[in-house]
Amino acid sequence: DERIGTGSAGPWQSGEGSQLILECLLHGVLIEGNEKIVCINPGSRRDLSIRYVIRKAFYYGAGTGRYYRKNMVPGNLNLVLGLSFSPCIGYVIGKKYWRSQGLIFSVAATTGRFFGLIYSQ
């Protein structure tokens, strides 16, 4: 779906990774972890304003929430809610990624996920 993911024109700036994983699973592709493969990310830019960082987190969350809305099987409300709250839950329980991003980022991402779940365009 070209309307979600990095570079999309709207507020749906994430979700392409989730889309890829679900498509693989739906088509019987086995996904395995390999701890010998390492992805290196230089991290977030530190010169961005807090307003920009919050907006980015919200839009990333919105794209993920839109993806959940579009593709989640009806009847999986508990799963969808759990996934939607995962940024804040991750921060509270000390998950490394969400802790490194900060509470404001985690709340903005969670809020964006709910926006993506309820807003239809």
Backbone atoms as SQL, in Angstrom:
CREATE TABLE atoms (id INTEGER PRIMARY KEY, chain TEXT, resi INTEGER, resn TEXT, atom TEXT, x REAL, y REAL, z REAL);
INSERT INTO atoms VALUES
  (1, 'A', 1, 'ASP', 'N', 0.856, -1.178, 0.000),
  (2, 'A', 1, 'ASP', 'CA', 0.000, 0.000, 0.000),
  (3, 'A', 1, 'ASP', 'C', 0.894, 1.230, 0.000),
  (4, 'A', 2, 'GLU', 'N', 0.911, 1.960, -1.093),
  (5, 'A', 2, 'GLU', 'CA', 1.809, 3.119, -1.216),
  (6, 'A', 2, 'GLU', 'C', 1.387, 4.299, -0.349),
  (7, 'A', 3, 'ARG', 'N', 0.222, 4.223, 0.269),
  (8, 'A', 3, 'ARG', 'CA', -0.217, 5.313, 1.143),
  (9, 'A', 3, 'ARG', 'C', 0.382, 5.232, 2.536),
  (10, 'A', 4, 'ILE', 'N', 1.052, 4.120, 2.871),
  (11, 'A', 4, 'ILE', 'CA', 1.701, 4.016, 4.173),
  (12, 'A', 4, 'ILE', 'C', 3.199, 3.839, 3.984),
  (13, 'A', 5, 'GLY', 'N', 3.943, 4.218, 4.987),
  (14, 'A', 5, 'GLY', 'CA', 5.384, 4.009, 4.956),
  (15, 'A', 5, 'GLY', 'C', 6.164, 5.290, 4.741),
  (16, 'A', 6, 'THR', 'N', 7.463, 5.159, 4.860),
  (17, 'A', 6, 'THR', 'CA', 8.367, 6.287, 4.700),
  (18, 'A', 6, 'THR', 'C', 8.167, 6.926, 3.335),
  (19, 'A', 7, 'GLY', 'N', 7.998, 8.232, 3.313),
  (20, 'A', 7, 'GLY', 'CA', 7.830, 8.951, 2.055),
  (21, 'A', 7, 'GLY', 'C', 6.396, 9.093, 1.597),
  (22, 'A', 8, 'SER', 'N', 5.441, 8.529, 2.325),
  (23, 'A', 8, 'SER', 'CA', 4.047, 8.696, 1.909),
  (24, 'A', 8, 'SER', 'C', 3.626, 10.136, 2.125),
  (25, 'A', 9, 'ALA', 'N', 2.651, 10.565, 1.358),
  (26, 'A', 9, 'ALA', 'CA', 2.247, 11.971, 1.375),
  (27, 'A', 9, 'ALA', 'C', 1.437, 12.355, 2.615),
  (28, 'A', 10, 'GLY', 'N', 0.765, 11.415, 3.233),
  (29, 'A', 10, 'GLY', 'CA', -0.097, 11.735, 4.364),
  (30, 'A', 10, 'GLY', 'C', 0.555, 11.477, 5.694),
  (31, 'A', 11, 'PRO', 'N', -0.283, 11.341, 6.715),
  (32, 'A', 11, 'PRO', 'CA', 0.248, 11.123, 8.065),
  (33, 'A', 11, 'PRO', 'C', 0.593, 9.670, 8.360),
  (34, 'A', 12, 'TRP', 'N', 0.678, 8.836, 7.360),
  (35, 'A', 12, 'TRP', 'CA', 0.887, 7.398, 7.565),
  (36, 'A', 12, 'TRP', 'C', 2.346, 7.048, 7.282),
  (37, 'A', 13, 'GLN', 'N', 3.257, 7.533, 8.102),
  (38, 'A', 13, 'GLN', 'CA', 4.691, 7.479, 7.821),
  (39, 'A', 13, 'GLN', 'C', 5.392, 6.195, 8.238),
  (40, 'A', 14, 'SER', 'N', 4.662, 5.168, 8.583),
  (41, 'A', 14, 'SER', 'CA', 5.278, 3.912, 8.976),
  (42, 'A', 14, 'SER', 'C', 4.298, 2.790, 8.694),
  (43, 'A', 15, 'GLY', 'N', 4.741, 1.566, 8.899),
  (44, 'A', 15, 'GLY', 'CA', 3.866, 0.418, 8.723),
  (45, 'A', 15, 'GLY', 'C', 4.323, -0.517, 7.629),
  (46, 'A', 16, 'GLU', 'N', 5.293, -0.069, 6.824),
  (47, 'A', 16, 'GLU', 'CA', 5.732, -0.915, 5.709),
  (48, 'A', 16, 'GLU', 'C', 6.432, -2.176, 6.193),
  (49, 'A', 17, 'GLY', 'N', 7.117, -2.094, 7.317),
  (50, 'A', 17, 'GLY', 'CA', 7.772, -3.281, 7.864),
  (51, 'A', 17, 'GLY', 'C', 6.748, -4.300, 8.338),
  (52, 'A', 18, 'SER', 'N', 5.722, -3.821, 9.030),
  (53, 'A', 18, 'SER', 'CA', 4.641, -4.711, 9.468),
  (54, 'A', 18, 'SER', 'C', 3.931, -5.312, 8.267),
  (55, 'A', 19, 'GLN', 'N', 3.721, -4.507, 7.246),
  (56, 'A', 19, 'GLN', 'CA', 3.057, -4.986, 6.033),
  (57, 'A', 19, 'GLN', 'C', 3.874, -6.109, 5.390),
  (58, 'A', 20, 'LEU', 'N', 5.172, -5.937, 5.309),
  (59, 'A', 20, 'LEU', 'CA', 6.037, -6.951, 4.719),
  (60, 'A', 20, 'LEU', 'C', 5.982, -8.264, 5.519),
  (61, 'A', 21, 'ILE', 'N', 6.070, -8.159, 6.835),
  (62, 'A', 21, 'ILE', 'CA', 6.040, -9.357, 7.672),
  (63, 'A', 21, 'ILE', 'C', 4.714, -10.093, 7.532),
  (64, 'A', 22, 'LEU', 'N', 3.587, -9.350, 7.583),
  (65, 'A', 22, 'LEU', 'CA', 2.297, -10.018, 7.465),
  (66, 'A', 22, 'LEU', 'C', 2.136, -10.678, 6.102),
  (67, 'A', 23, 'GLU', 'N', 2.556, -10.009, 5.038),
  (68, 'A', 23, 'GLU', 'CA', 2.463, -10.597, 3.694),
  (69, 'A', 23, 'GLU', 'C', 3.288, -11.882, 3.605),
  (70, 'A', 24, 'CYS', 'N', 4.459, -11.873, 4.204),
  (71, 'A', 24, 'CYS', 'CA', 5.290, -13.089, 4.212),
  (72, 'A', 24, 'CYS', 'C', 4.580, -14.218, 4.940),
  (73, 'A', 25, 'LEU', 'N', 4.032, -13.919, 6.111),
  (74, 'A', 25, 'LEU', 'CA', 3.346, -14.948, 6.890),
  (75, 'A', 25, 'LEU', 'C', 2.115, -15.472, 6.162),
  (76, 'A', 26, 'LEU', 'N', 1.354, -14.566, 5.527),
  (77, 'A', 26, 'LEU', 'CA', 0.150, -14.986, 4.799),
  (78, 'A', 26, 'LEU', 'C', 0.477, -15.869, 3.600),
  (79, 'A', 27, 'HIS', 'N', 1.678, -15.720, 3.055),
  (80, 'A', 27, 'HIS', 'CA', 2.085, -16.502, 1.891),
  (81, 'A', 27, 'HIS', 'C', 2.993, -17.673, 2.262),
  (82, 'A', 28, 'GLY', 'N', 3.044, -17.995, 3.561),
  (83, 'A', 28, 'GLY', 'CA', 3.776, -19.172, 3.996),
  (84, 'A', 28, 'GLY', 'C', 5.285, -19.028, 4.058),
  (85, 'A', 29, 'VAL', 'N', 5.774, -17.814, 4.021),
  (86, 'A', 29, 'VAL', 'CA', 7.219, -17.600, 4.113),
  (87, 'A', 29, 'VAL', 'C', 7.635, -17.724, 5.578),
  (88, 'A', 30, 'LEU', 'N', 8.600, -18.563, 5.833),
  (89, 'A', 30, 'LEU', 'CA', 9.103, -18.756, 7.186),
  (90, 'A', 30, 'LEU', 'C', 10.037, -17.606, 7.543),
  (91, 'A', 31, 'ILE', 'N', 9.788, -16.989, 8.680),
  (92, 'A', 31, 'ILE', 'CA', 10.628, -15.887, 9.145),
  (93, 'A', 31, 'ILE', 'C', 11.395, -16.381, 10.363),
  (94, 'A', 32, 'GLU', 'N', 12.701, -16.305, 10.285),
  (95, 'A', 32, 'GLU', 'CA', 13.541, -16.751, 11.397),
  (96, 'A', 32, 'GLU', 'C', 14.473, -15.623, 11.820),
  (97, 'A', 33, 'GLY', 'N', 14.821, -15.624, 13.073),
  (98, 'A', 33, 'GLY', 'CA', 15.805, -14.684, 13.565),
  (99, 'A', 33, 'GLY', 'C', 17.206, -15.247, 13.395),
  (100, 'A', 34, 'ASN', 'N', 18.169, -14.367, 13.242),
  (101, 'A', 34, 'ASN', 'CA', 19.564, -14.794, 13.135),
  (102, 'A', 34, 'ASN', 'C', 20.406, -13.759, 13.865),
  (103, 'A', 35, 'GLU', 'N', 20.908, -14.136, 15.011),
  (104, 'A', 35, 'GLU', 'CA', 21.664, -13.181, 15.821),
  (105, 'A', 35, 'GLU', 'C', 23.011, -12.806, 15.223),
  (106, 'A', 36, 'LYS', 'N', 23.417, -13.492, 14.153),
  (107, 'A', 36, 'LYS', 'CA', 24.672, -13.143, 13.488),
  (108, 'A', 36, 'LYS', 'C', 24.489, -11.970, 12.520),
  (109, 'A', 37, 'ILE', 'N', 23.244, -11.678, 12.195),
  (110, 'A', 37, 'ILE', 'CA', 22.954, -10.549, 11.308),
  (111, 'A', 37, 'ILE', 'C', 22.638, -9.342, 12.181),
  (112, 'A', 38, 'VAL', 'N', 23.367, -8.277, 11.980),
  (113, 'A', 38, 'VAL', 'CA', 23.208, -7.085, 12.793),
  (114, 'A', 38, 'VAL', 'C', 22.904, -5.894, 11.888),
  (115, 'A', 39, 'CYS', 'N', 21.882, -5.131, 12.256),
  (116, 'A', 39, 'CYS', 'CA', 21.565, -3.885, 11.554),
  (117, 'A', 39, 'CYS', 'C', 22.103, -2.741, 12.394),
  (118, 'A', 40, 'ILE', 'N', 22.832, -1.869, 11.763),
  (119, 'A', 40, 'ILE', 'CA', 23.398, -0.728, 12.478),
  (120, 'A', 40, 'ILE', 'C', 22.640, 0.515, 12.051),
  (121, 'A', 41, 'ASN', 'N', 22.134, 1.216, 13.038),
  (122, 'A', 41, 'ASN', 'CA', 21.385, 2.440, 12.800),
  (123, 'A', 41, 'ASN', 'C', 22.103, 3.549, 13.562),
  (124, 'A', 42, 'PRO', 'N', 22.440, 4.624, 12.889),
  (125, 'A', 42, 'PRO', 'CA', 23.163, 5.682, 13.591),
  (126, 'A', 42, 'PRO', 'C', 22.330, 6.366, 14.668),
  (127, 'A', 43, 'GLY', 'N', 21.049, 6.041, 14.726),
  (128, 'A', 43, 'GLY', 'CA', 20.187, 6.634, 15.749),
  (129, 'A', 43, 'GLY', 'C', 19.482, 7.872, 15.242),
  (130, 'A', 44, 'SER', 'N', 18.647, 8.400, 16.084),
  (131, 'A', 44, 'SER', 'CA', 17.873, 9.580, 15.723),
  (132, 'A', 44, 'SER', 'C', 18.767, 10.816, 15.702),
  (133, 'A', 45, 'ARG', 'N', 18.412, 11.725, 14.828),
  (134, 'A', 45, 'ARG', 'CA', 19.139, 12.998, 14.801),
  (135, 'A', 45, 'ARG', 'C', 18.852, 13.761, 16.086),
  (136, 'A', 46, 'ARG', 'N', 19.864, 14.357, 16.631),
  (137, 'A', 46, 'ARG', 'CA', 19.719, 15.090, 17.893),
  (138, 'A', 46, 'ARG', 'C', 19.482, 16.582, 17.682),
  (139, 'A', 47, 'ASP', 'N', 19.539, 17.042, 16.420),
  (140, 'A', 47, 'ASP', 'CA', 19.390, 18.474, 16.168),
  (141, 'A', 47, 'ASP', 'C', 17.948, 18.873, 15.836),
  (142, 'A', 48, 'LEU', 'N', 17.004, 17.943, 15.955),
  (143, 'A', 48, 'LEU', 'CA', 15.614, 18.223, 15.632),
  (144, 'A', 48, 'LEU', 'C', 14.893, 18.809, 16.845),
  (145, 'A', 49, 'SER', 'N', 13.933, 19.681, 16.575),
  (146, 'A', 49, 'SER', 'CA', 13.159, 20.257, 17.674),
  (147, 'A', 49, 'SER', 'C', 12.266, 19.192, 18.293),
  (148, 'A', 50, 'ILE', 'N', 11.901, 19.382, 19.544),
  (149, 'A', 50, 'ILE', 'CA', 11.033, 18.432, 20.229),
  (150, 'A', 50, 'ILE', 'C', 9.691, 18.349, 19.518),
  (151, 'A', 51, 'ARG', 'N', 9.213, 19.461, 18.979),
  (152, 'A', 51, 'ARG', 'CA', 7.947, 19.471, 18.238),
  (153, 'A', 51, 'ARG', 'C', 8.029, 18.548, 17.018),
  (154, 'A', 52, 'TYR', 'N', 9.153, 18.606, 16.297),
  (155, 'A', 52, 'TYR', 'CA', 9.331, 17.757, 15.120),
  (156, 'A', 52, 'TYR', 'C', 9.400, 16.280, 15.522),
  (157, 'A', 53, 'VAL', 'N', 10.114, 15.986, 16.592),
  (158, 'A', 53, 'VAL', 'CA', 10.256, 14.607, 17.059),
  (159, 'A', 53, 'VAL', 'C', 8.896, 14.031, 17.463),
  (160, 'A', 54, 'ILE', 'N', 8.086, 14.827, 18.164),
  (161, 'A', 54, 'ILE', 'CA', 6.754, 14.377, 18.569),
  (162, 'A', 54, 'ILE', 'C', 5.878, 14.129, 17.343),
  (163, 'A', 55, 'ARG', 'N', 5.912, 15.048, 16.379),
  (164, 'A', 55, 'ARG', 'CA', 5.121, 14.884, 15.152),
  (165, 'A', 55, 'ARG', 'C', 5.561, 13.632, 14.397),
  (166, 'A', 56, 'LYS', 'N', 6.862, 13.418, 14.317),
  (167, 'A', 56, 'LYS', 'CA', 7.386, 12.231, 13.636),
  (168, 'A', 56, 'LYS', 'C', 6.895, 10.954, 14.322),
  (169, 'A', 57, 'ALA', 'N', 6.973, 10.918, 15.654),
  (170, 'A', 57, 'ALA', 'CA', 6.517, 9.739, 16.397),
  (171, 'A', 57, 'ALA', 'C', 5.025, 9.508, 16.177),
  (172, 'A', 58, 'PHE', 'N', 4.245, 10.583, 16.173),
  (173, 'A', 58, 'PHE', 'CA', 2.806, 10.473, 15.957),
  (174, 'A', 58, 'PHE', 'C', 2.517, 9.905, 14.563),
  (175, 'A', 59, 'TYR', 'N', 3.178, 10.437, 13.546),
  (176, 'A', 59, 'TYR', 'CA', 2.950, 9.973, 12.169),
  (177, 'A', 59, 'TYR', 'C', 3.410, 8.523, 11.981),
  (178, 'A', 60, 'TYR', 'N', 4.516, 8.161, 12.592),
  (179, 'A', 60, 'TYR', 'CA', 4.955, 6.765, 12.529),
  (180, 'A', 60, 'TYR', 'C', 3.896, 5.866, 13.181),
  (181, 'A', 61, 'GLY', 'N', 3.418, 6.285, 14.336),
  (182, 'A', 61, 'GLY', 'CA', 2.373, 5.526, 15.011),
  (183, 'A', 61, 'GLY', 'C', 1.099, 5.456, 14.190),
  (184, 'A', 62, 'ALA', 'N', 0.729, 6.565, 13.541),
  (185, 'A', 62, 'ALA', 'CA', -0.487, 6.597, 12.727),
  (186, 'A', 62, 'ALA', 'C', -0.402, 5.609, 11.568),
  (187, 'A', 63, 'GLY', 'N', 0.749, 5.524, 10.929),
  (188, 'A', 63, 'GLY', 'CA', 0.921, 4.569, 9.833),
  (189, 'A', 63, 'GLY', 'C', 0.795, 3.138, 10.312),
  (190, 'A', 64, 'THR', 'N', 1.365, 2.858, 11.463),
  (191, 'A', 64, 'THR', 'CA', 1.268, 1.516, 12.026),
  (192, 'A', 64, 'THR', 'C', -0.178, 1.204, 12.418),
  (193, 'A', 65, 'GLY', 'N', -0.862, 2.169, 13.046),
  (194, 'A', 65, 'GLY', 'CA', -2.265, 1.981, 13.417),
  (195, 'A', 65, 'GLY', 'C', -3.157, 1.776, 12.205),
  (196, 'A', 66, 'ARG', 'N', -2.906, 2.527, 11.144),
  (197, 'A', 66, 'ARG', 'CA', -3.678, 2.355, 9.906),
  (198, 'A', 66, 'ARG', 'C', -3.465, 0.956, 9.343),
  (199, 'A', 67, 'TYR', 'N', -2.239, 0.499, 9.403),
  (200, 'A', 67, 'TYR', 'CA', -1.937, -0.847, 8.922),
  (201, 'A', 67, 'TYR', 'C', -2.685, -1.885, 9.753),
  (202, 'A', 68, 'TYR', 'N', -2.691, -1.714, 11.086),
  (203, 'A', 68, 'TYR', 'CA', -3.425, -2.639, 11.945),
  (204, 'A', 68, 'TYR', 'C', -4.902, -2.654, 11.568),
  (205, 'A', 69, 'ARG', 'N', -5.475, -1.470, 11.377),
  (206, 'A', 69, 'ARG', 'CA', -6.897, -1.370, 11.035),
  (207, 'A', 69, 'ARG', 'C', -7.192, -2.091, 9.721),
  (208, 'A', 70, 'LYS', 'N', -6.327, -1.889, 8.758),
  (209, 'A', 70, 'LYS', 'CA', -6.553, -2.438, 7.426),
  (210, 'A', 70, 'LYS', 'C', -6.399, -3.955, 7.396),
  (211, 'A', 71, 'ASN', 'N', -5.501, -4.517, 8.173),
  (212, 'A', 71, 'ASN', 'CA', -5.118, -5.913, 8.009),
  (213, 'A', 71, 'ASN', 'C', -5.394, -6.854, 9.166),
  (214, 'A', 72, 'MET', 'N', -5.737, -6.351, 10.307),
  (215, 'A', 72, 'MET', 'CA', -5.956, -7.245, 11.426),
  (216, 'A', 72, 'MET', 'C', -7.272, -7.988, 11.265),
  (217, 'A', 73, 'VAL', 'N', -7.239, -9.233, 11.620),
  (218, 'A', 73, 'VAL', 'CA', -8.426, -10.078, 11.520),
  (219, 'A', 73, 'VAL', 'C', -9.447, -9.625, 12.560),
  (220, 'A', 74, 'PRO', 'N', -10.716, -9.441, 12.156),
  (221, 'A', 74, 'PRO', 'CA', -11.742, -9.067, 13.142),
  (222, 'A', 74, 'PRO', 'C', -11.782, -10.095, 14.280),
  (223, 'A', 75, 'GLY', 'N', -12.020, -9.607, 15.471),
  (224, 'A', 75, 'GLY', 'CA', -12.060, -10.498, 16.618),
  (225, 'A', 75, 'GLY', 'C', -10.753, -10.519, 17.392),
  (226, 'A', 76, 'ASN', 'N', -9.735, -9.838, 16.883),
  (227, 'A', 76, 'ASN', 'CA', -8.443, -9.771, 17.566),
  (228, 'A', 76, 'ASN', 'C', -8.258, -8.439, 18.283),
  (229, 'A', 77, 'LEU', 'N', -9.313, -7.949, 18.911),
  (230, 'A', 77, 'LEU', 'CA', -9.254, -6.652, 19.577),
  (231, 'A', 77, 'LEU', 'C', -8.162, -6.606, 20.640),
  (232, 'A', 78, 'ASN', 'N', -8.026, -7.673, 21.431),
  (233, 'A', 78, 'ASN', 'CA', -6.988, -7.691, 22.470),
  (234, 'A', 78, 'ASN', 'C', -5.596, -7.548, 21.867),
  (235, 'A', 79, 'LEU', 'N', -5.342, -8.241, 20.759),
  (236, 'A', 79, 'LEU', 'CA', -4.049, -8.148, 20.095),
  (237, 'A', 79, 'LEU', 'C', -3.813, -6.740, 19.569),
  (238, 'A', 80, 'VAL', 'N', -4.818, -6.170, 18.908),
  (239, 'A', 80, 'VAL', 'CA', -4.682, -4.824, 18.350),
  (240, 'A', 80, 'VAL', 'C', -4.438, -3.801, 19.452),
  (241, 'A', 81, 'LEU', 'N', -5.184, -3.907, 20.541),
  (242, 'A', 81, 'LEU', 'CA', -4.980, -2.972, 21.657),
  (243, 'A', 81, 'LEU', 'C', -3.597, -3.141, 22.266),
  (244, 'A', 82, 'GLY', 'N', -3.160, -4.386, 22.424),
  (245, 'A', 82, 'GLY', 'CA', -1.822, -4.631, 22.960),
  (246, 'A', 82, 'GLY', 'C', -0.737, -4.045, 22.078),
  (247, 'A', 83, 'LEU', 'N', -0.860, -4.251, 20.771),
  (248, 'A', 83, 'LEU', 'CA', 0.122, -3.693, 19.837),
  (249, 'A', 83, 'LEU', 'C', 0.073, -2.175, 19.834),
  (250, 'A', 84, 'SER', 'N', -1.124, -1.618, 19.967),
  (251, 'A', 84, 'SER', 'CA', -1.262, -0.165, 19.949),
  (252, 'A', 84, 'SER', 'C', -0.644, 0.479, 21.184),
  (253, 'A', 85, 'PHE', 'N', -0.770, -0.183, 22.312),
  (254, 'A', 85, 'PHE', 'CA', -0.197, 0.344, 23.555),
  (255, 'A', 85, 'PHE', 'C', 1.278, 0.002, 23.720),
  (256, 'A', 86, 'SER', 'N', 1.833, -0.810, 22.838),
  (257, 'A', 86, 'SER', 'CA', 3.192, -1.312, 23.055),
  (258, 'A', 86, 'SER', 'C', 4.258, -0.230, 23.213),
  (259, 'A', 87, 'PRO', 'N', 4.180, 0.939, 22.539),
  (260, 'A', 87, 'PRO', 'CA', 5.218, 1.940, 22.815),
  (261, 'A', 87, 'PRO', 'C', 5.241, 2.381, 24.284),
  (262, 'A', 88, 'CYS', 'N', 4.056, 2.662, 24.851),
  (263, 'A', 88, 'CYS', 'CA', 4.017, 3.080, 26.258),
  (264, 'A', 88, 'CYS', 'C', 4.341, 1.928, 27.191),
  (265, 'A', 89, 'ILE', 'N', 3.825, 0.755, 26.887),
  (266, 'A', 89, 'ILE', 'CA', 4.133, -0.414, 27.712),
  (267, 'A', 89, 'ILE', 'C', 5.637, -0.690, 27.680),
  (268, 'A', 90, 'GLY', 'N', 6.216, -0.618, 26.479),
  (269, 'A', 90, 'GLY', 'CA', 7.652, -0.837, 26.343),
  (270, 'A', 90, 'GLY', 'C', 8.467, 0.145, 27.162),
  (271, 'A', 91, 'TYR', 'N', 8.023, 1.397, 27.178),
  (272, 'A', 91, 'TYR', 'CA', 8.729, 2.406, 27.976),
  (273, 'A', 91, 'TYR', 'C', 8.634, 2.065, 29.462),
  (274, 'A', 92, 'VAL', 'N', 7.427, 1.750, 29.928),
  (275, 'A', 92, 'VAL', 'CA', 7.205, 1.483, 31.354),
  (276, 'A', 92, 'VAL', 'C', 7.993, 0.265, 31.829),
  (277, 'A', 93, 'ILE', 'N', 8.013, -0.805, 31.032),
  (278, 'A', 93, 'ILE', 'CA', 8.710, -2.022, 31.485),
  (279, 'A', 93, 'ILE', 'C', 10.199, -2.008, 31.157),
  (280, 'A', 94, 'GLY', 'N', 10.663, -0.927, 30.522),
  (281, 'A', 94, 'GLY', 'CA', 12.094, -0.770, 30.331),
  (282, 'A', 94, 'GLY', 'C', 12.675, -1.359, 29.061),
  (283, 'A', 95, 'LYS', 'N', 11.852, -1.557, 28.022),
  (284, 'A', 95, 'LYS', 'CA', 12.400, -2.039, 26.749),
  (285, 'A', 95, 'LYS', 'C', 13.395, -1.014, 26.218),
  (286, 'A', 96, 'LYS', 'N', 14.550, -1.487, 25.808),
  (287, 'A', 96, 'LYS', 'CA', 15.665, -0.620, 25.443),
  (288, 'A', 96, 'LYS', 'C', 15.290, 0.432, 24.398),
  (289, 'A', 97, 'TYR', 'N', 14.606, 0.017, 23.313),
  (290, 'A', 97, 'TYR', 'CA', 14.281, 0.983, 22.247),
  (291, 'A', 97, 'TYR', 'C', 13.397, 2.095, 22.767),
  (292, 'A', 98, 'TRP', 'N', 12.287, 1.750, 23.415),
  (293, 'A', 98, 'TRP', 'CA', 11.348, 2.777, 23.861),
  (294, 'A', 98, 'TRP', 'C', 11.952, 3.629, 24.966),
  (295, 'A', 99, 'ARG', 'N', 12.767, 3.048, 25.847),
  (296, 'A', 99, 'ARG', 'CA', 13.438, 3.843, 26.872),
  (297, 'A', 99, 'ARG', 'C', 14.377, 4.863, 26.237),
  (298, 'A', 100, 'SER', 'N', 15.079, 4.439, 25.188),
  (299, 'A', 100, 'SER', 'CA', 16.025, 5.344, 24.550),
  (300, 'A', 100, 'SER', 'C', 15.324, 6.494, 23.838),
  (301, 'A', 101, 'GLN', 'N', 14.077, 6.281, 23.414),
  (302, 'A', 101, 'GLN', 'CA', 13.328, 7.323, 22.715),
  (303, 'A', 101, 'GLN', 'C', 12.702, 8.336, 23.672),
  (304, 'A', 102, 'GLY', 'N', 12.370, 7.894, 24.851),
  (305, 'A', 102, 'GLY', 'CA', 11.788, 8.782, 25.850),
  (306, 'A', 102, 'GLY', 'C', 10.277, 8.640, 25.959),
  (307, 'A', 103, 'LEU', 'N', 9.745, 9.110, 27.067),
  (308, 'A', 103, 'LEU', 'CA', 8.320, 8.981, 27.348),
  (309, 'A', 103, 'LEU', 'C', 7.468, 9.775, 26.366),
  (310, 'A', 104, 'ILE', 'N', 7.863, 10.995, 26.040),
  (311, 'A', 104, 'ILE', 'CA', 7.061, 11.814, 25.126),
  (312, 'A', 104, 'ILE', 'C', 6.945, 11.137, 23.767),
  (313, 'A', 105, 'PHE', 'N', 8.039, 10.602, 23.253),
  (314, 'A', 105, 'PHE', 'CA', 8.038, 9.888, 21.977),
  (315, 'A', 105, 'PHE', 'C', 7.103, 8.679, 22.062),
  (316, 'A', 106, 'SER', 'N', 7.181, 7.922, 23.148),
  (317, 'A', 106, 'SER', 'CA', 6.361, 6.722, 23.326),
  (318, 'A', 106, 'SER', 'C', 4.880, 7.064, 23.377),
  (319, 'A', 107, 'VAL', 'N', 4.526, 8.133, 24.088),
  (320, 'A', 107, 'VAL', 'CA', 3.124, 8.561, 24.168),
  (321, 'A', 107, 'VAL', 'C', 2.648, 9.047, 22.799),
  (322, 'A', 108, 'ALA', 'N', 3.470, 9.789, 22.086),
  (323, 'A', 108, 'ALA', 'CA', 3.086, 10.272, 20.753),
  (324, 'A', 108, 'ALA', 'C', 2.886, 9.103, 19.787),
  (325, 'A', 109, 'ALA', 'N', 3.758, 8.103, 19.843),
  (326, 'A', 109, 'ALA', 'CA', 3.624, 6.930, 18.973),
  (327, 'A', 109, 'ALA', 'C', 2.352, 6.152, 19.297),
  (328, 'A', 110, 'THR', 'N', 2.051, 5.998, 20.589),
  (329, 'A', 110, 'THR', 'CA', 0.832, 5.294, 20.995),
  (330, 'A', 110, 'THR', 'C', -0.401, 6.060, 20.541),
  (331, 'A', 111, 'THR', 'N', -0.406, 7.373, 20.738),
  (332, 'A', 111, 'THR', 'CA', -1.529, 8.212, 20.303),
  (333, 'A', 111, 'THR', 'C', -1.718, 8.108, 18.795),
  (334, 'A', 112, 'GLY', 'N', -0.618, 8.133, 18.059),
  (335, 'A', 112, 'GLY', 'CA', -0.692, 7.989, 16.607),
  (336, 'A', 112, 'GLY', 'C', -1.278, 6.645, 16.199),
  (337, 'A', 113, 'ARG', 'N', -0.907, 5.585, 16.901),
  (338, 'A', 113, 'ARG', 'CA', -1.458, 4.265, 16.572),
  (339, 'A', 113, 'ARG', 'C', -2.969, 4.258, 16.729),
  (340, 'A', 114, 'PHE', 'N', -3.470, 4.880, 17.803),
  (341, 'A', 114, 'PHE', 'CA', -4.923, 4.944, 17.971),
  (342, 'A', 114, 'PHE', 'C', -5.578, 5.805, 16.904),
  (343, 'A', 115, 'PHE', 'N', -4.937, 6.897, 16.529),
  (344, 'A', 115, 'PHE', 'CA', -5.440, 7.730, 15.431),
  (345, 'A', 115, 'PHE', 'C', -5.557, 6.894, 14.161),
  (346, 'A', 116, 'GLY', 'N', -4.522, 6.132, 13.844),
  (347, 'A', 116, 'GLY', 'CA', -4.543, 5.289, 12.663),
  (348, 'A', 116, 'GLY', 'C', -5.617, 4.216, 12.713),
  (349, 'A', 117, 'LEU', 'N', -5.900, 3.720, 13.924),
  (350, 'A', 117, 'LEU', 'CA', -6.945, 2.704, 14.082),
  (351, 'A', 117, 'LEU', 'C', -8.348, 3.259, 13.866),
  (352, 'A', 118, 'ILE', 'N', -8.601, 4.492, 14.331),
  (353, 'A', 118, 'ILE', 'CA', -9.970, 5.003, 14.297),
  (354, 'A', 118, 'ILE', 'C', -10.264, 5.924, 13.131),
  (355, 'A', 119, 'TYR', 'N', -9.237, 6.517, 12.536),
  (356, 'A', 119, 'TYR', 'CA', -9.466, 7.471, 11.463),
  (357, 'A', 119, 'TYR', 'C', -9.459, 6.755, 10.122),
  (358, 'A', 120, 'SER', 'N', -10.511, 6.960, 9.358),
  (359, 'A', 120, 'SER', 'CA', -10.540, 6.353, 8.027),
  (360, 'A', 120, 'SER', 'C', -10.478, 7.460, 6.982),
  (361, 'A', 121, 'GLN', 'N', -9.734, 7.206, 5.944),
  (362, 'A', 121, 'GLN', 'CA', -9.541, 8.220, 4.916),
  (363, 'A', 121, 'GLN', 'C', -9.779, 7.594, 3.576);
